[in-house]
Amino acid sequence: MYTDEDLDEAVQKGIFSTPSVLAFRAQFGHVPDEHSVDEENFRMVASFNDIFVVIACALLLYSSYYVLGEFNDTLSYLSAPLIAWGLSEFFVRKRKLALPAIVLMLAFVGGIYFLIQHVVASFSEKTYIVASACAALAAFVHYRRFKVPITVAAGAAASAGFVIALFIYYFPEMTDLLQAIILITGIATFILAMLWDTSDITRTTYRTDVAFWLHLLSAPMIVHPIFSYLGILQGNHSYASISMIILLYIVMSLFSIAIDRRAFMVSSLLYVIYALSNLFTLYGVVGYSLAATGMCIGSGLLLLSAFWQQTRRRVLMLLPTRCRQFLPSA
């Protein structure tokens, strides 16, 4: 089984010519019953071997942490990133297994974060600032070595954590602005996702996978602060606040359709289910408000999926030509 990255690498090595690969992709894209570009294909599990390797890696990481912890705490924290990097050299760099690549990347970046947090906590109060910065740097180094698409999103999350930790440390009396900082970092993540997206509007390289994970990260970072400002998370279930949430989700859905990213819509879905469920409760549908919510949203999403391309054409027609040139065609 080969991927788009394998074809690109074959072109770089002179095995295939660029025109022949482009012609192959064009022919492959017209084969009936194959997934189209705007179905957001991304590789997670190629075979059961991926799951088998993940289970084995998880057992090794878990056991190493606790066994070494009997001798030295710092050594136990250090084991996760070292083992994760070593396993990645074979299973990611050579075997190119998708699911193990994600798990091992999270183990490496997360291991670096907790290691630095453990070390710095003994002599400094800037624990979270330093740990987040080191995690972002670890994500950068990991991406340069292994090119795992989700690593960029992990680095963006660590960078956002660094900014938030920095703000809390230096402005502890201004915690009321914390949601605004989260919102700004969410918008910055969305802009970063669009930069990756516009660099590959044909969705044929690993760049589209990078953008996918960034969109998945940015949506809750944008929606959560707005929910907080409207008081939904604090129990304010008024008609006005819930209506604003539903309107916000409609706007986000239009954005998702325009940029051809279902991930941006789905990652904020739990918030909308919560709001709509409370709306049904306000109307007296108490016993089965969640079921009614699921029926409404599920039906809407299925209809949208069935008529995604037709809907995209109509939405794109409303946009200026200058904007459409940066978006995938319908």
C-alpha positions as CSV (number, residue, x, y, z in Angstrom):
1,M,0.0,0.0,0.0
2,Y,1.4,3.4,-1.0
3,T,0.5,7.0,-0.1
4,D,0.7,10.4,-1.8
5,E,3.9,11.0,0.2
6,D,5.4,7.8,-1.4
7,L,4.6,9.1,-4.9
8,D,6.1,12.5,-4.1
9,E,9.3,10.8,-2.8
10,A,9.4,8.7,-6.0
11,V,9.3,11.8,-8.0
12,Q,12.1,13.4,-6.0
13,K,14.3,10.3,-6.5
14,G,13.6,10.3,-10.3
15,I,11.7,7.0,-10.3
16,F,8.6,8.6,-11.8
17,S,8.2,11.9,-13.6
18,T,6.0,14.7,-12.3
19,P,3.6,14.6,-15.3
20,S,3.1,10.8,-15.0
21,V,2.3,11.1,-11.3
22,L,-0.2,13.9,-11.9
23,A,-1.8,11.9,-14.8
24,F,-2.1,8.9,-12.5
25,R,-3.7,11.0,-9.7
26,A,-6.2,12.5,-12.3
27,Q,-7.1,9.0,-13.5
28,F,-7.4,7.6,-10.0
29,G,-9.7,10.5,-9.1
30,H,-12.1,9.5,-11.8
31,V,-12.3,5.9,-10.9
32,P,-15.9,5.0,-9.8
33,D,-16.5,4.1,-6.2
34,E,-13.3,5.8,-5.0
35,H,-13.3,8.5,-2.4
36,S,-13.4,12.1,-3.8
37,V,-11.1,14.9,-2.7
38,D,-13.8,16.7,-0.7
39,E,-14.4,13.7,1.6
40,E,-11.4,14.6,3.7
41,N,-9.6,11.3,3.4
42,F,-6.8,10.8,6.0
43,R,-5.0,7.7,7.0
44,M,-5.5,6.4,10.5
45,V,-5.4,2.6,10.4
46,A,-4.0,0.7,7.4
47,S,-4.4,-2.7,8.9
48,F,-4.9,-4.5,12.3
49,N,-1.1,-4.5,12.6
50,D,-1.3,-0.7,13.4
51,I,-3.5,-1.6,16.4
52,F,-1.3,-4.5,17.4
53,V,1.8,-2.2,17.4
54,V,0.0,0.5,19.4
55,I,-1.0,-2.0,22.1
56,A,2.6,-3.3,22.3
57,C,4.0,0.3,22.5
58,A,1.5,1.3,25.2
59,L,2.4,-1.7,27.3
60,L,6.1,-1.0,27.0
61,L,5.7,2.7,27.8
62,Y,3.4,2.1,30.7
63,S,5.6,-0.7,32.2
64,S,8.9,1.2,31.7
65,Y,7.4,4.3,33.5
66,Y,6.4,2.3,36.6
67,V,9.4,0.0,36.8
68,L,11.9,2.8,36.5
69,G,9.9,4.9,38.9
70,E,10.9,2.4,41.6
71,F,14.5,3.6,41.2
72,N,14.2,7.3,40.2
73,D,11.3,9.6,39.4
74,T,13.2,11.6,36.9
75,L,14.4,8.5,35.1
76,S,10.8,7.2,34.9
77,Y,9.6,10.5,33.3
78,L,12.6,10.4,30.9
79,S,11.7,6.9,29.7
80,A,8.6,7.8,27.8
81,P,10.1,10.4,25.3
82,L,13.3,8.2,24.8
83,I,11.4,5.0,24.1
84,A,8.8,6.8,22.0
85,W,11.6,8.4,19.8
86,G,13.4,5.1,19.5
87,L,10.2,3.2,18.4
88,S,9.4,6.0,16.0
89,E,12.7,5.5,14.2
90,F,11.5,2.1,13.1
91,F,7.7,2.1,13.1
92,V,7.2,5.6,11.8
93,R,10.3,6.5,9.8
94,K,10.8,3.1,8.2
95,R,7.4,1.3,8.4
96,K,5.3,4.5,8.1
97,L,2.5,3.2,10.3
98,A,-0.1,5.9,10.8
99,L,-1.8,5.1,14.1
100,P,1.5,4.2,15.9
101,A,2.9,7.5,14.6
102,I,0.2,9.4,16.3
103,V,0.4,7.5,19.6
104,L,4.2,7.7,19.7
105,M,4.2,11.4,18.9
106,L,1.8,12.1,21.7
107,A,4.0,10.0,24.0
108,F,7.1,11.9,23.0
109,V,5.7,15.4,23.2
110,G,3.6,14.7,26.3
111,G,6.6,12.9,27.9
112,I,8.8,16.0,27.4
113,Y,6.1,18.2,28.9
114,F,5.8,16.1,32.1
115,L,9.5,15.6,32.3
116,I,10.2,19.3,32.2
117,Q,7.4,20.0,34.6
118,H,8.8,17.5,37.1
119,V,12.3,19.0,36.8
120,V,11.4,22.7,36.9
121,A,8.9,22.4,39.7
122,S,11.7,21.8,42.2
123,F,13.4,25.3,41.7
124,S,11.0,27.6,39.8
125,E,7.4,28.8,39.8
126,K,7.4,29.1,36.0
127,T,6.8,25.4,35.6
128,Y,3.9,25.5,33.1
129,I,5.6,28.2,31.0
130,V,8.9,26.3,30.6
131,A,7.1,22.9,30.2
132,S,4.8,24.3,27.4
133,A,7.7,25.9,25.6
134,C,9.7,22.7,25.7
135,A,6.8,20.7,24.5
136,A,6.3,23.1,21.5
137,L,10.0,22.8,20.7
138,A,9.8,19.0,21.1
139,A,6.9,18.9,18.6
140,F,9.0,21.0,16.1
141,V,12.0,18.7,16.4
142,H,9.7,15.6,16.1
143,Y,8.0,17.0,13.0
144,R,11.3,17.8,11.3
145,R,12.4,14.2,11.8
146,F,9.2,12.2,11.2
147,K,6.8,14.5,9.4
148,V,3.7,13.2,11.2
149,P,0.8,15.5,10.3
150,I,-0.8,15.7,13.7
151,T,2.5,17.0,15.2
152,V,1.9,20.5,13.9
153,A,-1.4,20.6,15.8
154,A,0.4,19.3,18.9
155,G,2.9,22.0,18.6
156,A,0.2,24.6,18.1
157,A,-1.6,23.3,21.3
158,A,1.6,23.5,23.2
159,S,2.3,27.0,21.9
160,A,-1.2,28.1,22.9
161,G,-0.6,26.6,26.4
162,F,2.7,28.6,26.6
163,V,0.8,31.8,25.8
164,I,-1.9,31.1,28.3
165,A,0.6,30.1,31.0
166,L,2.6,33.2,30.4
167,F,-0.5,35.4,30.7
168,I,-1.6,33.7,33.9
169,Y,1.8,34.0,35.5
170,Y,2.4,37.7,34.7
171,F,-1.2,38.9,34.9
172,P,-2.9,36.8,37.6
173,E,-5.3,39.6,38.5
174,M,-6.7,39.7,34.9
175,T,-8.1,36.2,34.8
176,D,-11.3,37.6,33.3
177,L,-9.4,38.1,30.1
178,L,-8.3,34.5,29.9
179,Q,-11.2,33.4,27.7
180,A,-10.2,36.2,25.3
181,I,-6.6,34.8,25.1
182,I,-8.0,31.4,24.4
183,L,-10.2,32.8,21.6
184,I,-7.2,34.7,20.1
185,T,-5.1,31.5,20.1
186,G,-8.0,29.6,18.5
187,I,-8.3,32.1,15.7
188,A,-4.5,32.0,15.2
189,T,-4.7,28.2,15.0
190,F,-7.5,28.5,12.4
191,I,-5.4,30.9,10.3
192,L,-2.5,28.5,10.5
193,A,-4.8,25.7,9.3
194,M,-5.9,27.8,6.4
195,L,-2.3,28.6,5.4
196,W,-1.7,24.8,5.2
197,D,-4.9,24.3,3.4
198,T,-4.3,27.0,0.8
199,S,-0.9,25.6,0.0
200,D,-2.6,22.4,-1.2
201,I,-6.1,23.1,-2.4
202,T,-6.1,19.9,-4.5
203,R,-5.7,17.9,-1.3
204,T,-3.1,15.5,-2.6
205,T,-0.2,15.9,-0.2
206,Y,0.5,15.4,3.5
207,R,-0.2,19.2,3.9
208,T,-4.0,18.5,3.8
209,D,-3.6,16.1,6.8
210,V,-1.7,18.8,8.7
211,A,-4.6,21.2,8.1
212,F,-7.2,18.6,9.1
213,W,-5.7,18.3,12.6
214,L,-5.3,22.0,13.0
215,H,-9.0,22.6,12.1
216,L,-9.9,19.9,14.6
217,L,-8.0,21.8,17.3
218,S,-9.1,25.4,16.4
219,A,-12.9,24.9,16.5
220,P,-13.3,24.2,20.3
221,M,-10.7,26.9,21.1
222,I,-13.0,29.4,19.3
223,V,-16.3,28.0,20.5
224,H,-15.4,27.5,24.2
225,P,-14.7,31.1,25.1
226,I,-17.8,32.3,23.3
227,F,-19.9,29.8,25.3
228,S,-18.2,31.0,28.5
229,Y,-19.0,34.7,27.7
230,L,-22.6,33.9,27.0
231,G,-22.8,32.1,30.3
232,I,-23.9,28.7,28.9
233,L,-21.2,26.9,30.9
234,Q,-22.3,28.7,34.1
235,G,-25.9,27.6,33.8
236,N,-27.4,30.6,31.8
237,H,-29.8,28.7,29.6
238,S,-31.8,31.7,28.4
239,Y,-33.5,31.8,25.0
240,A,-31.2,34.6,23.8
241,S,-27.9,32.9,24.8
242,I,-28.9,29.5,23.3
243,S,-30.1,31.2,20.1
244,M,-26.7,32.9,19.8
245,I,-25.0,29.6,20.1
246,I,-27.1,28.0,17.4
247,L,-26.5,31.0,15.2
248,L,-22.8,30.7,15.8
249,Y,-22.9,27.0,14.8
250,I,-24.7,27.9,11.6
251,V,-22.0,30.4,10.8
252,M,-19.3,27.9,11.6
253,S,-21.1,25.3,9.4
254,L,-21.1,27.8,6.5
255,F,-17.4,28.3,7.1
256,S,-16.9,24.5,7.1
257,I,-18.7,24.1,3.9
258,A,-16.9,26.9,2.2
259,I,-13.4,25.7,3.2
260,D,-14.5,22.1,2.7
261,R,-13.6,21.0,6.2
262,R,-16.1,18.8,8.1
263,A,-13.6,18.6,11.0
264,F,-14.0,22.2,11.8
265,M,-17.7,21.7,12.2
266,V,-17.6,18.3,14.1
267,S,-15.1,19.4,16.7
268,S,-17.5,22.0,18.1
269,L,-20.5,19.7,17.9
270,L,-20.6,18.7,21.6
271,Y,-21.1,22.3,22.6
272,V,-24.1,22.7,20.3
273,I,-25.6,19.5,21.4
274,Y,-25.4,20.8,25.0
275,A,-27.0,24.1,24.1
276,L,-29.8,22.6,22.0
277,S,-30.6,20.0,24.7
278,N,-31.0,22.8,27.2
279,L,-33.2,24.6,24.6
280,F,-35.6,21.6,24.5
281,T,-35.6,21.5,28.3
282,L,-36.7,25.1,28.4
283,Y,-39.6,24.2,26.1
284,G,-40.6,21.4,28.5
285,V,-39.1,18.4,26.7
286,V,-37.3,17.3,29.8
287,G,-37.3,13.5,29.7
288,Y,-35.9,13.0,26.2
289,S,-34.2,16.4,25.4
290,L,-30.9,14.7,24.5
291,A,-32.7,12.2,22.3
292,A,-34.6,15.0,20.5
293,T,-31.3,16.9,20.1
294,G,-29.6,13.9,18.6
295,M,-32.5,13.3,16.2
296,C,-32.4,17.0,15.0
297,I,-28.7,17.4,14.6
298,G,-28.1,13.8,13.3
299,S,-30.8,14.3,10.6
300,G,-29.3,17.7,9.6
301,L,-25.8,16.3,9.4
302,L,-26.9,13.3,7.3
303,L,-28.7,15.6,4.9
304,L,-25.7,17.9,4.7
305,S,-23.4,14.9,4.0
306,A,-25.7,13.6,1.2
307,F,-25.8,17.0,-0.5
308,W,-22.4,18.3,0.5
309,Q,-21.2,19.1,-3.0
310,Q,-24.4,20.8,-4.1
311,T,-24.4,22.8,-0.9
312,R,-20.7,23.8,-1.5
313,R,-21.5,25.0,-5.0
314,R,-24.2,27.3,-3.7
315,V,-22.1,28.6,-0.8
316,L,-19.1,29.2,-3.1
317,M,-21.3,31.2,-5.5
318,L,-21.9,33.7,-2.7
319,L,-18.1,34.3,-2.2
320,P,-16.0,36.8,-4.2
321,T,-13.9,35.3,-7.0
322,R,-10.8,36.4,-5.2
323,C,-11.7,34.2,-2.2
324,R,-12.7,31.2,-4.3
325,Q,-9.3,30.8,-5.8
326,F,-7.9,29.8,-2.4
327,L,-10.5,27.2,-1.8
328,P,-11.0,23.7,-3.3
329,S,-13.4,23.7,-6.2
330,A,-16.8,22.0,-5.7
